[in-house]
Amino acid sequence: MTSKKWKVKNINPITVVGRILSWLGMTGS
């Protein structure tokens, strides 16, 4: 449980949003 929480905490929401935005841009083009 602790390792899972740490993994989630390690992931930055900004990075996730940026990845989704870039993915949307790739598919949108």
Buried (B, 14 or more C-beta within 10 A) or exposed (E): EEEEEEEEEEEEEEEEEEEEEEEEEEEEE
